[in-house]
């Protein structure tokens, strides 16, 4: 008699976004029945055996209906507002997109009862200005000091999931990735914007504070972290950072991009205003991810930039 293979049902929000599109490709290699929640008018490029549900996750009744219909074993909640800069003028919509949507989806999953793991996309932005110098590292136990509407919305959702875990034994995992690059559909963020400007030989590029230090994570490493989290018992009820543990200043990063793109133009520093309460140094500690997930980044900054520059050179 043939043995039945039980397919694991996975509900993914934000499937058409930056991380979602990359994650779909990895999920295709696994034994998952993938259900993607998308807003009306949006789509995904890879539709292999994919079940698409159009719903606004801010609307409790509609997302509850999707959860009831699909009865997912796993949920990866990526959807939401992603721009820190835009959140200052769009604080209400940011809170709805990031906090209320997470609460709606998590509560729907809790009440439906089939959920084995709810994975939430947190952010290193939740820590705010936690570090005073580049010798220090942020850990999962570092006090949260969110300093933007975006960061607050993520921190609120993060805490709500921890409340559900404590009160109802809700099987959550919060993933806090650090600054991720490698976008293919948008060049509105620092890395991709700088690469695009330099590849098109613009004579003058306006950038912000050159002294800011960031922990840059290449998208493939970001996605591999999620794949390590799914179904991992050690990750249940945990907050886990995805980062390289290495800090690079904006000027160091920019000079490396300039060298790799053969840019000969002028860079004007402090020509873009800083965000209110912007953290000067953000560097994480990935010890917990290594221990619990067996995860570690494969790409250093130069390797990740090589792949990102190669893509944008072919696209522009």
TITI-891529 format. One line per 3 residues: their letters; for each residue y, z, x of N, C-alpha, C. Coordinates in Angstrom, 3 decimals, padded with zeros to 6 digits. Atoms other than C-alpha are relative to their C-alpha. Layout:
residues N
A	Y:Z:X:Y:Z:X:Y:Z:X ~ ...
END
This chain:
residues 316
XXX	-001.195:000.000:000.850:000.000:000.000:000.000:001.243:000.000:000.884 ~ -001.202:000.103:-000.815:003.402:-000.966:001.417:000.872:001.236:-000.190 ~ -000.867:-001.180:000.055:005.601:002.005:002.278:001.423:-000.414:-000.339
XXX	-001.367:000.318:000.401:008.974:001.968:000.578:000.994:000.525:001.027 ~ -001.061:-000.413:-000.911:012.018:002.089:002.844:001.220:000.368:-000.835 ~ -001.125:-000.484:000.782:014.768:004.183:001.329:001.309:-000.393:000.672
XXX	-001.292:000.412:-000.532:018.156:002.560:001.865:001.026:001.091:-000.264 ~ -001.041:-001.022:000.143:021.007:004.975:002.458:001.267:-000.647:-000.532 ~ -001.214:000.549:000.607:023.995:004.335:000.245:001.239:000.629:000.626
XXX	-001.201:-000.468:-000.682:027.336:004.572:001.976:001.236:-000.588:-000.672 ~ -001.259:000.408:000.624:030.750:004.440:000.308:001.101:000.051:001.047 ~ -001.037:000.109:-001.021:033.551:003.253:002.583:001.329:-000.358:-000.642
XXX	-001.352:000.350:000.428:037.237:003.361:001.732:000.765:-000.526:001.215 ~ -000.756:000.563:-001.115:039.765:001.440:003.796:-000.773:-001.054:000.760 ~ 000.855:000.986:-000.676:037.202:-001.269:004.565:000.773:-001.207:000.498
XXX	-000.795:001.156:-000.429:039.923:-003.904:004.894:001.011:000.356:001.078 ~ -000.961:-000.455:-000.996:041.926:-001.831:007.369:-000.478:-000.184:001.425 ~ 000.255:000.148:-001.431:041.999:-001.666:011.149:-001.389:000.510:000.393
XXX	001.290:-000.576:-000.384:039.051:000.692:011.705:-001.099:-000.464:-000.941 ~ 000.998:000.383:000.986:037.273:-000.273:008.495:-000.662:-001.331:000.298 ~ 000.565:001.316:-000.291:036.837:-003.922:009.478:-000.968:000.045:001.185
XXX	000.885:-000.136:-001.160:035.347:-002.973:012.838:-001.253:000.802:-000.352 ~ 001.130:-000.844:000.378:033.146:-000.294:011.283:-001.012:-000.760:-000.846 ~ 000.898:000.795:000.834:031.712:-002.748:008.741:-001.007:-000.774:000.847
XXX	000.879:000.782:-000.861:030.288:-004.850:011.561:-001.126:000.860:000.576 ~ 001.024:-000.901:-000.526:028.456:-001.842:012.977:-000.951:000.460:-001.092 ~ 000.844:-000.419:001.115:027.200:-000.704:009.585:-000.995:-001.095:-000.382
XXX	000.879:001.132:000.319:025.717:-004.183:009.114:-001.289:000.052:000.805 ~ 001.181:-000.084:-000.862:023.295:-003.382:011.927:-000.913:001.158:-000.392 ~ 000.769:-001.168:000.407:022.076:-000.217:010.210:-000.651:-000.192:-001.356
XXX	000.705:000.064:001.279:019.967:000.534:007.171:000.855:000.647:-001.090 ~ -000.930:-000.548:000.991:022.865:001.065:004.784:000.271:-001.007:-001.111 ~ -000.514:000.768:001.125:023.706:-000.201:001.336:001.472:000.376:-000.103
XXX	-001.413:-000.342:-000.139:027.459:-000.368:001.794:000.786:-000.383:-001.254 ~ -000.908:000.200:001.124:029.901:000.021:-001.083:001.424:000.213:000.515 ~ -001.371:-000.072:-000.499:033.516:-000.716:-000.208:000.971:000.158:-001.162
XXX	-001.046:-000.194:001.002:036.443:000.595:-002.249:001.266:-000.667:000.519 ~ -001.188:000.740:-000.396:039.411:-001.764:-002.106:001.017:-000.009:-001.135 ~ -001.038:000.207:001.002:042.719:-002.081:-003.871:-000.098:-001.421:-000.536
XXX	-000.008:001.339:000.557:043.054:-005.054:-006.195:000.885:-000.901:000.864 ~ -000.771:000.932:-000.805:044.229:-008.090:-004.268:-000.364:000.026:001.464 ~ 000.443:-000.060:-001.392:042.582:-007.047:-000.998:-001.464:-000.399:000.092
XXX	001.379:000.433:-000.197:039.316:-008.269:000.475:-000.437:000.320:001.421 ~ 000.535:-000.182:-001.348:037.070:-007.960:003.498:-000.625:-001.308:000.449 ~ 000.502:001.266:-000.540:035.997:-010.779:005.788:-001.522:-000.050:000.009
XXX	001.458:-000.039:-000.097:032.398:-009.663:006.265:-000.581:000.531:-001.300 ~ 000.488:-000.396:001.318:030.694:-009.598:002.870:-001.520:000.092:-000.073 ~ 001.452:-000.124:-000.043:027.054:-009.260:004.005:-000.455:001.110:-000.950
XXX	000.613:-000.991:000.897:025.182:-007.464:001.181:000.959:001.131:-000.333 ~ -001.024:-001.028:000.218:028.428:-005.646:000.480:000.357:000.074:-001.479 ~ -000.385:-000.228:001.387:029.204:-004.135:-002.904:001.466:000.434:-000.025
XXX	-001.435:-000.277:000.014:032.939:-004.215:-003.580:000.416:000.604:-001.336 ~ -000.521:-000.670:001.184:034.672:-001.885:-006.024:001.518:000.070:000.134 ~ -001.462:-000.033:-000.039:038.358:-002.358:-006.789:000.503:001.207:-000.792
XXX	-000.522:-001.211:000.643:040.046:000.951:-007.533:001.080:000.609:000.867 ~ -001.035:-000.762:-000.706:043.101:002.974:-006.595:-000.528:001.409:000.189 ~ 000.596:-001.309:-000.254:041.742:006.082:-004.907:000.935:001.155:-000.336
XXX	-000.923:-001.049:000.442:044.876:007.972:-005.955:-000.214:000.358:-001.470 ~ 000.252:-000.231:001.421:043.681:007.706:-009.560:-001.371:000.652:-000.165 ~ 001.219:-000.810:000.031:041.118:010.426:-010.120:-001.085:-000.596:-000.895
XXX	000.993:000.520:000.947:039.412:008.875:-013.147:-000.703:-001.236:000.548 ~ 000.584:001.254:-000.497:038.883:005.504:-011.473:-000.905:000.232:001.198 ~ 000.851:-000.240:-001.168:037.547:006.825:-008.183:-001.224:000.814:-000.392
XXX	001.155:-000.764:000.496:035.315:009.269:-010.054:-001.037:-000.936:-000.610 ~ 000.913:000.967:000.603:033.844:006.324:-011.975:-000.774:-000.766:001.067 ~ 000.672:000.702:-001.099:033.078:004.515:-008.698:-001.063:000.893:000.632
XXX	000.951:-000.945:-000.601:031.394:007.603:-007.253:-001.202:000.203:-000.920 ~ 001.085:-000.189:000.965:029.357:008.133:-010.419:-000.900:-001.227:-000.044 ~ 000.757:001.250:000.050:028.284:004.474:-010.419:-000.852:-000.204:001.243
XXX	000.686:000.283:-001.267:027.273:004.366:-006.757:-000.895:001.135:000.486 ~ 000.753:-001.181:-000.473:025.924:007.925:-006.173:-000.244:-000.070:001.510 ~ 000.166:000.208:-001.442:026.574:007.650:-002.419:-000.630:001.189:000.724
XXX	000.521:-001.042:-000.891:024.620:009.557:000.202:001.074:000.404:001.004 ~ -001.042:-000.232:-000.997:027.476:009.184:002.673:001.307:-000.632:-000.451 ~ -001.330:000.546:000.253:031.202:008.659:002.301:000.784:000.048:001.294
XXX	-000.944:000.012:-001.122:033.569:007.581:005.059:001.351:-000.363:-000.590 ~ -001.304:000.186:000.638:037.137:007.975:003.872:001.050:-000.346:001.055 ~ -000.980:000.496:-000.971:039.449:005.830:006.006:001.318:-000.392:-000.656
XXX	-001.178:000.557:000.682:041.916:004.613:003.376:001.179:000.960:000.035 ~ -001.203:-000.818:000.038:045.496:005.801:003.396:001.136:-000.640:000.779 ~ -001.159:000.457:-000.770:048.945:005.331:004.875:-000.243:000.287:001.474
XXX	000.319:-000.159:-001.421:048.678:004.809:008.637:001.217:000.098:000.911 ~ -001.196:000.006:-000.844:052.272:004.626:009.863:000.707:001.353:000.002 ~ -000.740:-001.258:-000.139:053.805:007.825:011.176:001.488:-000.255:-000.223
XXX	-001.433:000.298:000.072:057.239:006.214:011.510:000.458:-000.235:-001.439 ~ -000.382:000.322:001.374:057.296:004.908:007.941:-000.111:001.200:-000.936 ~ 000.233:-001.150:000.885:056.165:008.247:006.515:001.249:000.850:-000.227
XXX	-001.207:-000.815:000.146:059.591:009.856:007.063:000.832:-000.435:-001.204 ~ -000.735:000.505:001.165:061.141:007.636:004.401:-000.890:-000.233:-001.207 ~ 000.957:000.217:001.087:057.992:007.362:002.307:-000.933:001.200:-000.123
XXX	000.799:-001.227:-000.033:056.854:010.968:002.213:-000.850:000.204:-001.259 ~ 000.755:-000.203:001.231:055.765:010.992:-001.431:-001.228:-000.912:-000.065 ~ 001.136:000.929:000.027:053.591:007.870:-001.216:-000.999:000.323:001.110
XXX	000.895:-000.388:-001.094:052.195:009.080:002.117:-000.875:001.164:-000.415 ~ 000.772:-001.147:000.466:051.136:012.368:000.566:-001.040:-000.431:-001.028 ~ 000.953:000.502:000.994:049.532:010.524:-002.343:-001.143:-000.751:000.668
XXX	001.007:000.840:-000.645:047.724:008.059:-000.101:-000.968:000.785:000.874 ~ 000.832:-000.714:-000.973:046.426:010.578:002.419:-000.579:001.317:-000.498 ~ 000.489:-001.302:000.470:046.160:013.972:000.761:-000.665:-000.099:-001.370
XXX	000.538:000.034:001.353:045.690:013.355:-002.953:-001.236:-000.881:-000.115 ~ 001.176:000.879:000.057:043.263:010.495:-002.393:-001.230:000.698:000.558 ~ 001.125:-000.720:-000.600:041.084:012.656:-000.148:-000.531:001.075:-000.942
XXX	000.405:-001.031:000.959:041.060:015.475:-002.692:-000.738:-000.630:-001.179 ~ 000.638:000.676:001.133:040.243:013.080:-005.547:-001.416:-000.453:000.339 ~ 001.300:000.539:-000.401:037.386:011.461:-003.654:-000.993:001.117:000.305
XXX	000.893:-001.107:-000.351:035.945:014.702:-002.283:-000.464:000.760:-001.240 ~ 000.362:-000.720:001.224:036.027:016.436:-005.659:-000.944:-000.834:-000.860 ~ 000.897:000.876:000.755:034.421:013.423:-007.312:-001.406:000.042:000.589
XXX	001.296:-000.060:-000.676:031.629:013.528:-004.720:-000.682:001.348:-000.222 ~ 000.567:-001.340:000.207:031.166:017.276:-005.088:-000.599:000.137:-001.396 ~ 000.457:-000.132:001.382:030.825:017.048:-008.851:-001.159:-000.943:-000.320
XXX	001.083:000.948:000.234:028.559:013.982:-008.749:-001.315:000.520:000.547 ~ 001.149:-000.744:-000.500:026.145:015.886:-006.513:-000.950:-000.691:000.955 ~ 000.954:000.700:-000.874:024.408:013.198:-004.428:000.418:000.015:001.463
XXX	-000.570:000.135:-001.334:026.613:013.482:-001.351:-000.742:000.819:001.052 ~ 000.648:-000.662:-001.136:024.904:014.301:001.942:000.986:000.257:001.132 ~ -001.032:-000.205:-001.014:027.983:013.948:004.133:001.269:-000.752:-000.399
XXX	-001.313:000.572:000.283:031.683:013.331:003.520:000.780:-000.008:001.304 ~ -000.667:000.136:-001.296:033.412:011.993:006.638:001.445:-000.418:-000.235 ~ -001.429:000.234:000.229:037.194:012.129:006.698:000.711:-000.369:001.294
XXX	-000.789:000.425:-001.157:039.569:010.336:009.063:001.252:000.853:000.116 ~ -001.179:-000.802:-000.298:041.932:013.001:010.334:000.825:-000.702:001.070 ~ -000.861:000.627:-001.009:044.395:012.436:013.170:000.441:001.015:001.041
XXX	-000.559:-000.861:-001.051:045.595:013.835:016.475:001.439:000.388:-000.326 ~ -001.364:-000.321:000.416:049.029:013.799:014.811:000.079:001.385:-000.649 ~ 000.023:-001.317:000.636:047.979:017.007:013.050:000.420:001.114:000.963
XXX	-000.300:-001.038:-000.992:048.517:018.934:016.292:001.486:000.087:000.336 ~ -001.417:-000.002:-000.335:052.148:017.947:016.739:000.225:000.220:001.483 ~ -000.353:-000.269:-001.404:053.788:019.173:019.944:-000.755:001.226:000.500
XXX	000.856:-001.136:-000.366:050.871:021.373:020.965:-000.026:000.269:001.504 ~ 000.110:-000.135:-001.454:051.026:020.763:024.723:001.368:000.069:000.666 ~ -001.241:-000.133:-000.766:053.713:021.759:027.224:-000.031:-000.804:001.290
XXX	000.095:000.834:-001.200:052.396:019.862:030.230:-001.298:-000.791:-000.024 ~ 001.114:000.948:000.008:049.900:017.113:031.057:-001.280:000.563:000.603 ~ 001.207:-000.633:-000.512:047.448:019.527:032.648:-000.804:000.643:-001.129
XXX	000.658:-000.618:001.141:046.638:021.008:029.252:-000.740:-001.046:-000.835 ~ 000.745:000.869:000.883:044.232:019.577:026.685:-000.064:000.617:-001.403 ~ 000.152:-000.429:001.389:044.088:019.757:022.900:-001.482:000.091:-000.325
XXX	001.373:-000.127:000.488:040.816:021.083:021.478:000.031:000.112:-001.521 ~ 000.093:-000.100:001.453:039.585:021.276:017.906:000.521:001.333:-000.517 ~ -000.493:-001.315:000.398:040.691:024.928:017.856:001.496:000.174:000.226
XXX	-001.448:-000.073:-000.208:044.280:024.166:018.855:000.718:000.118:-001.342 ~ -000.756:-000.236:001.231:046.747:025.390:016.238:000.663:-001.299:-000.478 ~ -000.624:001.195:000.560:047.892:022.607:013.912:001.493:000.233:-000.195
XXX	-001.453:-000.058:000.167:051.627:021.936:014.048:000.505:-001.372:-000.454 ~ -000.380:001.344:000.448:052.083:018.753:011.990:001.509:-000.157:-000.074 ~ -001.451:000.176:-000.129:055.545:017.300:012.576:000.501:-001.291:-000.640
XXX	-000.429:001.175:000.753:055.755:014.355:010.183:-000.682:000.050:-001.360 ~ 000.689:000.057:001.295:054.927:013.658:006.536:-001.433:-000.523:000.135 ~ 001.347:000.522:-000.239:051.955:011.629:007.795:-000.923:001.103:000.505
XXX	000.823:-001.046:-000.595:050.647:014.500:009.921:-000.289:001.119:-000.998 ~ 000.186:-001.051:001.005:051.170:017.022:007.124:-001.031:-000.429:-001.035 ~ 000.947:000.484:001.010:049.268:014.858:004.647:-001.430:000.042:000.521
XXX	001.330:-000.048:-000.606:046.320:014.620:007.049:-000.480:001.442:000.155 ~ 000.360:-001.404:-000.194:046.377:018.337:007.824:-000.363:000.666:-001.327 ~ 000.307:-000.548:001.323:046.444:019.242:004.121:-001.393:-000.428:-000.458
XXX	001.308:000.511:000.399:043.441:017.017:003.425:-001.104:000.647:000.830 ~ 000.909:-000.653:-000.937:041.674:018.445:006.473:-000.329:001.418:-000.487 ~ 000.192:-001.383:000.442:042.184:022.002:005.219:-000.691:000.081:-001.356
XXX	000.646:-000.007:001.307:041.117:021.130:001.680:-001.509:-000.194:000.153 ~ 001.417:000.223:-000.235:037.792:019.830:002.964:-000.666:001.241:000.585 ~ 000.551:-001.232:-000.564:037.289:022.998:004.984:-000.134:001.075:-001.080
XXX	000.118:-000.910:001.158:037.968:024.991:001.801:-001.240:-000.341:-000.826 ~ 001.177:000.404:000.763:035.329:022.946:-000.053:-001.292:000.385:000.725 ~ 001.168:-000.384:-000.774:032.895:023.589:002.764:-000.297:001.475:-000.100
XXX	000.159:-001.455:000.070:033.496:027.320:002.639:-000.380:000.473:-001.397 ~ 000.203:-000.464:001.375:033.557:027.683:-001.142:-001.260:-000.570:-000.647 ~ 001.091:000.675:000.703:030.857:025.181:-002.177:-001.067:-000.571:000.921
XXX	000.940:000.547:-000.972:028.913:024.388:000.999:000.043:-001.528:-000.010 ~ -000.199:001.448:000.040:030.352:020.887:000.775:-000.217:-000.582:001.397 ~ 000.377:000.514:-001.331:028.915:018.767:003.644:001.036:-000.963:000.588
XXX	-001.075:000.834:-000.538:032.087:017.521:005.317:-000.060:-000.097:001.523 ~ -000.299:000.122:-001.429:032.948:016.268:008.793:001.386:-000.613:000.104 ~ -001.332:000.547:-000.255:036.540:015.756:009.892:000.006:-000.589:001.405
XXX	-000.119:000.675:-001.294:037.025:013.229:012.681:001.480:-000.146:000.311 ~ -001.401:000.125:-000.404:040.337:013.476:014.538:000.104:-000.936:001.209 ~ -000.165:000.949:-001.109:040.794:010.310:016.612:001.409:000.068:000.585
XXX	-001.314:000.063:-000.652:043.623:010.011:019.130:000.512:-001.437:-000.052 ~ -000.697:001.295:000.141:045.935:007.021:019.589:-000.918:-001.183:000.295 ~ 000.959:001.097:-000.111:043.753:003.980:018.955:000.709:-001.351:000.038
XXX	-000.560:001.358:-000.122:044.521:000.383:019.947:-001.133:-001.019:-000.024 ~ 000.988:001.066:000.079:042.774:-002.974:019.758:000.065:-000.716:-001.339 ~ -000.174:000.665:001.307:044.181:-004.247:016.446:-000.037:-001.514:000.147
XXX	000.079:001.458:000.007:043.546:-007.873:015.553:000.825:-000.618:-001.123 ~ -000.748:000.522:001.143:045.539:-008.212:012.319:001.446:000.465:-000.031 ~ -001.369:-000.516:000.012:048.739:-006.366:013.193:000.481:000.253:001.421
XXX	-000.611:-000.308:-001.293:051.072:-006.216:016.175:001.271:000.823:-000.208 ~ -001.159:-000.840:000.295:053.451:-003.660:014.690:-000.078:001.366:000.674 ~ 000.139:-001.265:-000.726:052.111:-000.754:016.781:000.250:-000.234:001.492
XXX	-000.478:000.110:-001.381:053.118:-000.028:020.379:-000.823:-000.933:000.881 ~ 000.833:000.791:-000.912:050.157:-001.502:022.272:000.044:-001.484:-000.333 ~ 000.093:001.384:000.411:049.770:-004.693:020.283:001.371:-000.689:-000.004
XXX	-001.354:000.549:-000.005:053.534:-005.179:019.935:000.436:-000.350:001.418 ~ -000.386:000.227:-001.390:054.124:-004.837:023.669:-000.762:-001.183:000.592 ~ 000.824:001.112:-000.494:051.239:-007.185:024.489:000.500:-001.328:-000.564
XXX	-000.457:001.238:000.643:052.465:-009.792:021.984:001.322:-000.468:000.577 ~ -001.300:000.358:-000.553:056.038:-009.692:023.283:-000.131:-000.547:001.419 ~ 000.144:000.433:-001.388:054.920:-010.036:026.887:-000.733:-001.325:000.114
XXX	000.737:001.259:-000.049:052.484:-012.855:026.186:000.844:-001.184:-000.451 ~ -000.867:001.095:000.473:055.167:-014.863:024.404:001.235:-000.154:000.875 ~ -001.045:000.142:-001.022:057.439:-014.463:027.450:001.413:000.293:-000.502
XXX	-001.339:-000.416:000.409:060.287:-012.740:025.707:000.749:000.550:001.220 ~ -000.759:-000.392:-001.193:063.065:-012.127:028.229:000.334:001.477:000.030 ~ -000.387:-001.407:000.050:063.963:-008.666:027.033:-000.815:000.716:-001.063
XXX	000.809:-000.789:000.929:061.739:-006.033:025.423:000.620:001.386:-000.134 ~ -000.567:-001.315:000.266:063.181:-002.925:023.797:-001.104:000.995:-000.325 ~ 000.997:-001.045:000.225:061.026:000.183:024.029:000.680:001.360:-000.059
XXX	-000.543:-001.341:000.184:061.461:003.899:023.460:-000.043:000.852:001.248 ~ 000.023:-000.977:-001.091:061.025:006.986:025.619:-001.140:-000.309:000.963 ~ 001.055:000.358:-000.948:059.124:006.028:028.801:-000.854:001.181:000.464
XXX	000.682:-001.182:-000.528:058.060:009.607:029.528:-001.113:000.538:-000.905 ~ 001.037:-000.484:000.915:055.849:010.159:026.473:-001.382:-000.283:000.566 ~ 001.361:000.136:-000.520:052.193:010.691:027.369:-000.982:-000.020:-001.166
XXX	000.974:000.133:001.080:049.334:009.563:025.141:-001.417:-000.207:000.541 ~ 001.415:000.163:-000.292:045.531:009.582:025.153:-000.459:-001.229:-000.778 ~ 000.280:001.272:000.666:044.677:005.939:024.399:-001.492:-000.218:-000.178
XXX	001.413:000.198:000.333:041.363:005.246:022.656:-000.214:-001.438:-000.480 ~ 000.274:001.382:000.414:039.985:001.699:022.417:-000.826:000.002:-001.282 ~ 000.581:000.027:001.344:038.819:000.700:018.932:-001.526:000.062:-000.002
XXX	001.466:-000.022:-000.013:035.165:000.120:019.876:-000.534:001.409:000.234 ~ 000.396:-001.394:-000.225:034.933:003.705:021.154:000.259:000.838:-001.250 ~ -000.334:-000.673:001.255:036.625:004.946:017.983:-001.124:-000.217:-001.018
XXX	001.029:000.349:000.977:034.071:003.138:015.805:-001.358:000.576:000.386 ~ 001.293:-000.551:-000.429:031.090:004.239:017.895:-000.074:001.497:-000.282 ~ -000.037:-001.415:000.352:032.207:007.820:017.269:-000.408:000.228:-001.444
XXX	000.394:-000.107:001.412:031.925:007.339:013.510:-001.495:-000.250:-000.176 ~ 001.424:000.310:000.119:028.493:005.785:013.913:-000.865:001.172:000.475 ~ 000.720:-001.171:-000.494:027.388:008.854:015.859:000.071:001.174:-000.977
XXX	-000.203:-001.099:000.947:028.702:011.159:013.123:-000.887:-000.140:-001.230 ~ 000.725:000.227:001.259:026.893:009.560:010.159:-001.412:000.596:000.062 ~ 001.323:-000.600:000.106:023.892:011.667:009.192:-000.349:000.992:001.085
XXX	000.249:-000.922:-001.110:024.250:013.900:012.245:000.141:001.447:-000.489 ~ -000.023:-001.372:000.507:023.319:017.445:011.221:000.921:000.901:000.807 ~ -000.861:-000.818:-000.857:025.210:018.886:014.167:001.469:-000.160:-000.346
XXX	-001.396:000.272:000.352:028.413:017.357:012.776:000.405:000.600:-001.341 ~ -000.297:-000.538:001.326:028.152:018.998:009.352:000.896:001.238:000.090 ~ -000.910:-001.138:000.018:031.026:021.365:008.627:000.855:000.109:001.238
XXX	-000.702:-000.036:-001.279:032.697:020.419:011.896:001.238:-000.897:000.005 ~ -001.127:000.858:-000.347:036.004:019.029:013.105:-000.280:-000.516:001.410 ~ 000.371:000.590:-001.284:035.411:016.602:015.978:001.057:-001.004:000.449
XXX	-000.992:000.912:-000.569:037.935:014.850:018.208:-000.661:-001.184:000.687 ~ 000.390:001.184:-000.767:037.521:011.323:019.529:001.174:-000.348:000.905 ~ -001.073:000.233:-000.969:039.564:010.871:022.685:-000.614:-000.242:001.374
XXX	000.509:000.256:-001.346:039.272:009.965:026.355:000.162:001.198:000.924 ~ -000.280:-001.142:-000.869:040.650:013.196:027.799:000.931:-000.342:001.149 ~ -000.902:000.436:-001.063:043.031:011.196:029.987:001.342:-000.418:-000.599
XXX	-001.327:000.328:000.485:046.772:010.890:029.506:000.679:-001.067:000.834 ~ -000.749:001.059:-000.681:048.926:007.886:030.351:001.398:-000.048:-000.605 ~ -001.368:000.076:000.498:052.698:007.744:030.091:000.276:-001.387:-000.558
XXX	-000.389:001.285:000.577:054.378:004.988:028.122:000.427:-000.976:001.095 ~ -000.443:000.905:-001.071:055.971:003.606:031.280:-001.184:-000.481:000.836 ~ 001.201:000.390:-000.745:052.629:003.617:033.128:-000.785:-001.057:-000.780
XXX	000.742:000.925:000.857:050.950:001.869:030.193:000.699:-001.350:-000.081 ~ -000.785:001.226:000.104:053.753:-000.674:029.847:-000.053:-000.810:001.293 ~ 000.059:000.698:-001.282:053.743:-001.512:033.554:-001.372:-000.627:000.234
XXX	001.344:000.564:-000.124:049.989:-002.043:033.437:-000.135:-001.258:-000.862 ~ 000.034:001.181:000.869:050.350:-004.425:030.480:000.805:-001.144:000.620 ~ -000.846:001.023:-000.633:053.169:-006.259:032.282:-000.735:-000.678:001.153
XXX	000.752:000.550:-001.128:050.982:-006.691:035.358:-001.135:-000.895:-000.486 ~ 001.160:000.737:000.499:048.008:-007.900:033.311:000.398:-001.267:-000.768 ~ -000.476:001.187:000.736:050.114:-010.393:031.309:000.948:-000.856:000.837
XXX	-000.919:000.704:-000.908:052.238:-011.504:034.285:001.411:-000.101:-000.591 ~ -001.329:-000.036:000.626:055.403:-010.492:032.420:001.077:000.208:001.057 ~ -001.063:-000.079:-000.992:058.582:-011.041:034.435:001.361:000.337:-000.609
XXX	-001.268:-000.271:000.664:061.221:-010.125:031.873:000.504:001.417:000.214 ~ -000.633:-001.309:-000.118:063.378:-007.039:031.448:-000.491:000.938:-001.093 ~ 000.385:-001.036:000.965:062.290:-003.807:029.761:001.164:000.969:-000.141
XXX	-001.102:-000.934:000.268:065.061:-001.768:028.157:-000.576:001.273:-000.600 ~ 000.555:-001.271:000.446:064.034:001.877:027.863:000.989:000.771:-000.876 ~ -000.783:-000.820:000.930:065.265:004.329:025.215:000.871:-000.868:-000.926
XXX	-000.709:000.909:000.901:066.387:001.334:023.151:-000.498:000.131:-001.437 ~ 000.556:-000.289:001.326:064.240:002.505:020.223:000.083:001.510:-000.207 ~ -000.166:-001.436:000.201:065.098:005.919:018.728:-001.327:000.733:-000.150
XXX	001.191:-000.825:000.138:062.502:008.698:018.955:-000.147:000.460:-001.439 ~ 000.239:-000.575:001.311:060.877:009.956:015.821:000.418:001.468:000.009 ~ -000.315:-001.430:000.057:062.003:013.409:014.637:-001.219:000.829:000.422
XXX	001.057:-000.938:-000.428:059.951:016.159:016.343:-001.188:-000.685:000.666 ~ 001.103:000.723:-000.633:057.892:013.628:018.293:-000.555:000.759:001.195 ~ 000.656:-000.718:-001.095:055.369:015.221:020.656:000.167:-000.766:001.304
XXX	-000.165:000.636:-001.309:055.996:014.539:024.340:-001.334:-000.318:000.651 ~ 001.298:000.148:-000.667:052.385:014.959:025.459:-001.123:000.213:-001.021 ~ 001.160:-000.100:000.887:049.192:014.313:023.475:-001.233:-000.456:000.772
XXX	001.238:000.303:-000.723:045.915:014.504:025.394:-001.093:000.899:-000.557 ~ 001.071:-000.774:000.617:042.614:015.611:023.906:-001.117:000.383:000.957 ~ 001.208:-000.422:-000.703:039.418:017.273:025.074:-001.179:-000.499:-000.833
XXX	001.113:000.561:000.769:036.262:015.396:024.060:-001.332:000.708:000.232 ~ 001.227:-000.745:-000.317:033.754:018.077:025.130:-000.888:000.207:-001.221 ~ 000.773:-000.270:001.217:032.713:018.830:021.553:-000.729:-001.250:-000.470
XXX	000.634:001.259:000.399:032.021:015.177:020.736:-001.175:-000.327:000.926 ~ 001.082:000.236:-000.957:029.934:014.877:023.891:-001.200:000.896:-000.307 ~ 001.064:-000.976:000.220:027.955:018.020:023.062:-000.729:-000.226:-001.319
XXX	000.613:000.100:001.322:027.367:017.525:019.330:-000.514:-001.399:-000.332 ~ 000.324:001.371:000.381:027.231:013.734:019.091:-000.668:-000.808:001.101 ~ 000.447:000.821:-001.121:026.249:012.570:022.547:000.895:-001.212:000.169
XXX	-000.967:001.095:-000.048:029.374:010.423:022.347:000.942:000.162:001.189 ~ -001.088:000.010:-000.965:031.758:009.491:025.108:000.552:-001.422:000.088 ~ -000.608:001.340:-000.036:034.202:006.606:025.550:-000.583:-000.861:001.109
XXX	000.513:000.942:-000.995:032.943:003.518:027.353:001.118:-000.760:000.698 ~ -001.098:000.800:-000.526:036.331:001.928:027.942:001.100:000.876:000.571 ~ -001.201:-000.637:-000.505:039.026:003.166:030.264:001.190:-000.850:-000.447
XXX	-001.180:000.689:000.501:042.606:002.035:029.652:000.026:-001.476:000.419 ~ -000.060:001.381:-000.472:042.414:-001.097:031.797:-001.034:-000.874:-000.686 ~ 001.054:000.778:000.647:039.121:-002.227:030.275:000.345:-000.301:-001.458
XXX	-000.390:000.203:001.387:040.404:-001.735:026.740:001.146:-000.981:-000.124 ~ -001.129:000.935:000.012:043.621:-003.564:027.531:-000.459:-001.432:000.297 ~ 000.510:001.338:-000.314:041.693:-006.485:029.014:-000.517:-000.679:-001.260
XXX	000.558:000.570:001.227:039.864:-006.999:025.716:001.104:-000.257:-001.027 ~ -001.086:000.155:000.971:043.023:-006.512:023.632:000.895:-001.171:000.381 ~ -000.836:001.105:-000.477:045.098:-008.892:025.762:-000.718:-001.334:-000.168
XXX	000.789:001.229:000.155:042.304:-011.479:025.734:000.064:-000.486:-001.447 ~ -000.042:000.407:001.409:042.284:-011.439:021.927:001.370:-000.553:-000.368 ~ -001.329:000.444:000.401:046.050:-011.692:021.493:000.449:-001.261:000.721
XXX	-000.308:001.245:-000.701:046.314:-014.417:024.111:-000.602:-001.198:-000.739 ~ 000.645:001.080:000.745:043.884:-016.515:022.050:000.623:-000.203:-001.374 ~ -000.558:000.073:001.350:045.689:-015.748:018.798:001.422:-000.528:-000.037
X	-001.420:000.373:000.024:049.321:-016.290:019.749:000.242:-001.468:000.350
END
